[in-house]
Amino acid sequence: MIKNNASGKNRSQLMGSQPIGKLLWRFSLPGVIAMLINAMYNMVDTIFVGGLGPKAIAALTVVFPVQMAFIALAAGTGIGASSLISRRLGEGKTEEANKVVGQTLLIALIAGALIALLGVVFGHPLLEKLLGAPAEIVKPAFSYMIVITSGSLIVFINIIGNNLVRAEGNPKLPMITMIMGALINIGLDPILIYGLKMGVQGAAIATITARGISAIVLLAYLFGKKTSFKLKKEYFKLKFSIWKEVYMVGGPHTLMSLVGSLTLVIINNVASKFGFMPIAALGILFKISQFGFMPCLGISTGALPIVGFNYGAGNLERVKATISRVILISGAITFTVALLTIIFSSQIVSIFNRDPDFLPMATRAMRIAFLGFAFTGTQVAFGTFFQGIGKGLPAAIIGISRQLLILVPALLLLVHFFGQDGIWFALPIADTLSFILGVIWTGAAARKLGIHFFSKTLSNTSA
């Protein structure tokens, strides 16, 4: 039987005993800080590239669905593994948790190698025939794509490694590695893009280099002595039974994100009919939305092991207390970001590019697109609830309904009647309708468990 490192055991047991408010703060704050810094360096990355012109921003934007696709697989794997590990720790099955860690790292190795191969072989056909890249941006887009896909293993290790470390009750290291990577990326951007005159490709190299350094730190921890995980060679032999359990939760999340990638491909193809500038505007819209969405992800990733542990331990009162707080905090964040973005749209767009033809178009796009953004934070909380109790499918369906069942039909219909403006109006419509669906479904599922969010909590000092 594998012996636990005492500090690792204490960290995991705190998830079932420490007051929820303090615990959520402890687990989520590092993730929120790290996510905000990541949003900031993504923003800075785009600002530096924006200095090359709207075409350069558009080049990054058409490649983004490819990044979303393999990040979706990495995030889904990490979320599924985190939920499974947290539940196994809550059940006292430490060796089973260690086996999950080994299998998850094996998945990262296999998937990273396959994506690198696909990027090299199919890069140009993807850009020209699927991703909607106008002819004038294919060359810079490919120069960015080839580096990003070749470094996909590094991205996998970062995303999955952070989830594994959080699952054992250590949120500090993921924060450190993400901050470190962000700062290195920001420092390398101007050197590679302008100093060495590498342009768009320089931004990709900066990203992969920074994440590579973070990946080394995470691997050193996971195979070191400070973690409660104890890995053996046999844990890295293929165990598809563990893969199945990981993807029962993580698979729906991956599917939901892949649908998001497909949706962005559709949007880019529709936008390309109006030239490369609407594609560039979409790129800026995404970067700004990260400032609202990524902190919510930070809160949710911090809440996920808490929910998973307490659900596994049968303490539904703590599950309720955790999710109620996540809903309130996430909703407040996205409401604030939506309001500020609508008010200061012109000033925000001008930070990226001040082209006299681009600025007014992108400003109008921002003001319309963010009308429903306030609802997106609570949707992340709904997903955390379902993932934490081991049911990823409802979270995926809610997300898919927004991105595919609602957004795409609205996009195609509105573009037909309103032209380019239809792209921007479709976004808030999808946000609003999917929020309504999420409220209904989450409320019904919680009531079946005897959970009534925001009702008076039972007297319990640990909650």
N, C-alpha and C positions, 0 to 999 in steps of 0.2 A: 504493500500500500504506500502511496506517495505521501510524504509528510509535507505539510504546509509551512511556508514561511509565516511566522507569527504575525508580522505586520500586515501581510497580504490578507490573512484570515480576518484580522481585526477590521480591515478596510471593508471587506465584503459584509461582515456581520453588522456593521454600522447601518447598512441600508435597511435593516429590519428594526432598528432601535432608536436611532437619532431622530430628533424632531424634524418633521418634513420640511418646514421652512428653512431651517439651517442646513439640512442635507441637500435640498434642491439648490440652494445658494452655493454650497461647497462644490457640488458636482457640475452645475451649469455655468457658473461664472467663468471658470477657465475656458470652457467651450465657447461661450459668448465672446469673450475677449479675443480668443483665437480666430473665431469666425469673422468678427469685425475687422481684425487685422488682415485676414485673407481677403475680405471684401475690399479693404483699402488698397491692398497691393494689386488686386485685379483691376481696381479703378485706376491706380497709378500706371499699371501696365498698359491699359487702354489709352490713357492720357498721353503717354510717351509715343505709342503707336499712332495716336490721333495727330501728332505733330507731323506725320508723314502724309496726312490727308484723309478724307472720307473713304477713299478706296482701300486704304490700309485697314481701317476699322471694319469695313465690309468684308475684307479677306478673313479676318479673325472670326467674324460672325458666321460665315458660311461653313467654317471648320467646326464651329462650336457643337453642332449636333453629333459629330463623331466623338468629340471629347465627352459629351453628355452620355453617349452610349457606353463607353467603357468605364466612366465614372459611375454610371448607374449600376453596372455589374459589381464594381468594387464596393459601392455603398450598400447595395443590397446584401452582398456577402457579409460585409461587416456588421450590418444591422441584424441579420439572421443569426450570425455567430454570437453577437453580443447578447441578444435575447436568450439564446440557448445556454450560453455560459452562465449568465445571471441566474437562470432558473435552476441549472445544475448546482451552482453554488448555494442557492437558497434551499435546495433539497439535501445539501451536504454531500453531493457526489463530486468530489474534487478531481478524482482521476478522469472521470468522464469529461469534465470541463477541460482538462489538459489535452485530451484526445481531440476535442473540437478545435483547440488552438492549432495543433499540428496540421489537421486537415484543411483549415482555413488558409494557412500559409502555403500549403500545397496548391490550393485553388489559385492563389495569387500568382504563383510561378507559372502554372500552365496557361492561365488566361492572358497574362502579360506577354508571354512568348507568342501566342497565337495572334494577338492584336497587332504586335509589332510586324509580324509577317504580312498580315492583311493590309496594313497601311502602306508598306513598301510596294506590294504587288498591285493593289487596286486604288491607290490614291488618286491618280488622274481620272479614271473612269467615274469614281465617286463624285468628284467635284463637277465634272462636266455633264454627267447624265442624271445624277440623283440630287445633289445638294443645292442646285440652283445657282451656281456661281456664274455670273456674267463673264464673258470672255476676257474682259480687261482686268479681272482680279484672279484668274485661275493660277497664274504663275506665283504671285506672292502667297496665295492660299495654300498651294502645294508645299512651298518652302516651309510654311508653318506646320502643316499637317505631318510631314515626314518626321520631324523632330518629336512632335507630341506623341505620335503613335509608337515610335521607336522607344520612347521612354515610358510606355504604359506600365511596365512591371514596377517601376519606381512609384508611379501614382498608386498602383494597387497596394503596395506595401505601406504607403503613407496612410491611405484611407482605412484599410483593413486593420493595420497595426494600431492605429488610434482607437478604433472600436474595441479591439481585444484588450488594450490596456485599461480603457474605461470600464469594461465589463468586470474586471477584478476589483474595481473600486478605487482606481487611481486616475483622477481626471487631470492632475497637474502636468504630467509628462506630455500628453497630447497637446496641451496648451503651449508648452515650451517649444515643442518641435514645430508646431504650426507658426508660432511667432518667429522663430528662428528662420524658417523657410521663407516667410513673407519678407523679412528684413533683407535677407540675402537676395531675393528676387528683385526687390526695389533697388538695391544697390547695383545689381548687374545690368538692369534694364538700360540706363543711359549709356553705360560703357559699351554694351554689345550692339544696341540699336544705332547709336550715333557715333560713339568713339571708334568702334571697329567697323562702322558702316555696314552692319549686317541686316539692317532693316527689320522687317517682320520676323524673319527667322531668328534674329537675335533675341526677340521677346520669348520665343519658344525655348531656346537654349537656356535662357535665364531661368525660366520656370522649371525645366527638368533638372538643371543643376542644383537649384535650391531644394527641390523636393528630394533629390538624391541624398543630400547631406542629412536631411530629416529622417529619411528611411534608414540610414546607417545607425542613427541614434536609437530608433525604435527597435531595430533588430538586436542591437547590443543589449537593450533592456530585456527583451523577450527571451533571449538566450542567456541572460545573466543570472545573478544570484539575488537581486533585489525584488524580483517578482515572485508572487505566490504560484505562478505557473512553473511546472517542472516538465520539460519536454524530453522525450526519448525518441530514438530513431524509428521505432515501430509505429509511432504516432503519425509518421509521414507516409506510411503505406496507404494506398487507396482504400477508403472506407466509404462506399457510396451510401451506406445507411446514415452516416453523419451528414453527408452532403444533402440528403433528402430532408433531414430535420432542419438544417440551416436554411434551405430554400423554401421550406414551408412558410417561414416568416419573411425571409429576405427576398425570395423569388417574386412575390407580388410587388414589393417595393421596386425591384429591378424592372419588372414589367411596366410599372407605372412610369418610371423614369425613362424607359425606352420609348414608351408612348409619347412622353414629352419631347424626346429627341426627334421622333418621327413628326410630331406636330410642328416643331421648329423647322424641319426640312420643308414641310408644306408651306409654312408661313414665308420662309425665305424664297421658295419657288414662286409664290404669289407676288411677293414684294419685288422680285427681280423683273417682273413685267413692267415695273415703273422705274427701272434703273437700279444702280448700286446704292444710291443715297438712302432709300427706305431701309435697305439691309443694314446700312451703317447706323441708322436711327434705332433699329431693333437691337443692335449691339449695345448701344448706350442705355437703352431701356433696361436691358438685362443687368448691366453693371450697377445701375442705380437701385434696381429692385433687390439686389443682393444685400444692400444695407438694411433692408427690412427683413428679408427672408432668412439670411444666414444667421443672425442672432437667434431667431426662432428655432432654427435647426440646432444651434448650440444649446439652447434650453432643452430641446427635446432629446438630444443625445445624452444630456446629463440626466434627464428624467427617465430614460428608457431602462437602465439597469435597476433603478429604484422601483419602477413599476413591475419589471420582470421578477425581481427578487421577492417583493412582497406578495405578488400574485402566486408565485411558486410556494411561498410560505403560508398562503391562505389568509393574508391580512388585507382584506378588501378595503377597509377603512383608510389605510395608508395609500392604496392605489387611488382612491377617490380624492384624497387630499392633495396628492401630487398632480393629478391631471387638472383639477380645478384651478390650481395655481398657474399651471402652464397655459391654460386657455386664457386666463385674464392677462397675464404678462405678455404673451405673444400677440394677442389682439391689440393691446395698447401700443406695442412697438410698430406694427404694420400700419395702424391708424395714423400714428405720428409721422411716419415716413411718407405715407400717401399725401397727407396734408401739406407737408413742407415741399414735396416735389411738385405738387400742383401749383403752389404759390410761387416758387422760385424756378420754374422750368427753364426760362431763358438763360438765367445765370448759370444753371447747372450744365446745360448743353454747351455753353460758350467755354467752359473749362476744357472740354474735349476738342472742339473745333469751332472756329468762327467764320467758316466759309459763308459768304452772304446768301448763297442759295440753299445751303444746308441748315443754317441756324433756325430760320422761321418754320421750316417743315418739321424738324426734329422737336422743336419747342411745342408745337401743336400736338404732335404725337404723344409727348410726355403728359400733357394736361389731360388728354382723353384717356390714355391707357391706364393711368393710375386711379381712375375714379372708383374702381372696385378692389383696389389693392389692400384696403384695410381688412378685408375678410380672409386674406391668405394665411395670416398667422394662426388663427384658430384651426384652420384645416390641417396645419402641421401637428397641432395638439391632438386632433382626432386620430391622426395616423399613429402617433405615439401610444395612445391608449390601446388600439387594436394590436400593434406590434408587441407591446409589453405583455399582453395576455396570450401571446402566441397565435394571433389570428391576423396575418398580414393581408389576406385577400380583401376584406372590406375597405381597408385603407387604400389599397391599390385601385379598387373600383371607384371610390370617391374621386381619386386623383385622375383616373382615366376618363371619368365622365366630364371633368372640367376640360382636359386637354384634347380629348378626341370626340366624345359624344356631343359636347356643347360647343367648344371653341372652333373646331374645324367647320362644322355646318354654318355656324354664325359668321365665320370668316368668309367663306365662299359666297354666302348669300349677301352679306353687307358690301363686299367688294363689288359684286355685280351691280348693286344699286347706287353705291356711294363712292366707288373708285378707291383710291388710296386711303381715304379716311376710314373705310370699312375695316381695314387691318387694325386700326387703333380702337375702334368701338367694340370690336369682337372680344377684346381682352376683359374689360370690366363686366360685360354680360356673362362671360364664362365664370369669372370669379364669384359673382353674386349667386348665380344659380347653383354652383357646386357647393357653396357655403350652406345654402338651404338644405341640400341633400345631406351634407355632412352632419348638420345639427340633428336632423331626423334620425339618421341611421345610428349615430353614436349614442344618442339619448335612448333609443330602443334597446341597443345592445347592453348598455350600462344598467338599465332597469331590470333586465333579465338576470343580472348578477346581484341585484339588490342594491345597486349604486345609483344614487340620485345626486348628481353634481349640484353644488351650491346650496343644498339643503343643510340644515344644522348638523354639524359633525358631532358624533358621539363623544362624550368626555373621555379624552385619551391623551395623556401628556406626551406620548411618543408621536402623536400625529400633528 
